[in-house]
Amino acid sequence: MGNLASSYSALGKDAEAEKLKTIVLEKRTKLLGEDHPQTLLSMANLATSYSALGKDAEAEKLERIVLEKRTRLLGEDHPDTLITMANLAFSYSALGKEAEAEKLKTIVLEKRTSLLGEDHPDTLASMSHLARSYSALGKDAEAEKLERIVLEKRKRFLGEDHPDTLVSMANLATSYSALGKDAEAEKLRRIVLEKHTRLLGEDHPSTLSSMTNLATSYSTLGKDAKAEKLERIVLEKCTKLLGEDHPQTLLSMANLAASYAALGKDAEAEKLERIVLEKRTRLSGEDHPSTLLSMGNLAASYSALGKDAEAEKLERIVLNKRKMLLGEDHPDTLLAMNNLACTYDEMGQSEKAQALWDEWERLRVARLSI
C-alpha cells in the first residue's frame, strides 16, 4: 500500500496518495507504536502529500512531531533527522515563515557540509534550499551566489541534462529575474523548457512548471501575448492532468489572470481571480500566503474596473493579516500598505492615503537601515 501511494505521488495523483498514506499511518501506529521508525516514515510521507496538496499547516504539524521524535531517538546529526528538518523548513517557507525556514536550512546545510562534504548531493540540495529562502527574504545577491555554486557543481558531477541540474538552472533564473536580469532569466528558462520537453515530455509536471516560468519572463519583458499563450496551455494541461483544485492548477489560473490584467482584459482577470481565491481559501485557509496573494490580485482587478470600495475592503484584510502573520516591516506587508494607500487616493481619501504612505516610508527606511 505504501509503494502504491508513492507511485501515486510520483504521478501527481496527490489526493489518492494522501488517502492511502493516511491508512498506512493509522495501521502502523496501531501495530508498531508511535515511535517506531516505520511509523515515523509514514508520518513524514503523509506530510509530503499534505504539502503537495497545499495543506501546509497540516504538513508543518506532522513534521514538527517527526522532528522531535527523530531528534530524541536518532540524534541531531542522523540523516533522517536532517531530512525532517529540511522538510519542516519547506513547510515554513510555504506558510510565509521565511525567517524560521532560513534558520533551519542554515543548520541543515552546516551539518551536511560537515558530515558529508561540500560536493555531496544532499549538501548541494541544502545549499539550493537555503538560496530559495534568501530569495524569499529579498537577499537576491546571496541567493544568486549560492545558486551559481550549486549549478556549476551539478553540471560537473551530474551532467547538464540531469533533473537536479535543471532545477538549479531554473532557480538561478529566478534570482536573475529578482535582480532585474530579465533577459538572462528568459534565456535560462528557454533552455530548461527545451530540455524538460525533450527528456520528460510535454505533459510532465516539471515541463509545465518550466513553461510557467518562461511565461513569467515573457510578462516581465512585456511580451504579454506570448505569456498568455503559454499560460493557457499550462492551465489546460494542469486541469486535465492534476484536477481543478490542485495547487499547480490554481497557480496556472492565477498566472493567466495576471496576463489578462496586463493585456487590459480586466473582466476576464477578475473572473479567474475570484475562482482562485475561493478555492485557495477553502483548501489552504484564509491566512495562507497564496490565499492572501490571490486576495490582493482580486483587489487589483477591482481597482482596474473602478470597484474601489470592493478593492479597499480586500486590501484592508490583506494588510491586517500580513501585519499579524509577517510583521509590519515585511516586504509583503509594505506592498499591501502601498496598495491600500493607492486605493484610498483613488477614492479621494487623501488624508488616509498620506498617513499610510508616511507609515510605509518610515518602515521601509527602518528596514533598509538594519
Beta strands, then each sheet from edge to edge (+ up, - down):
end
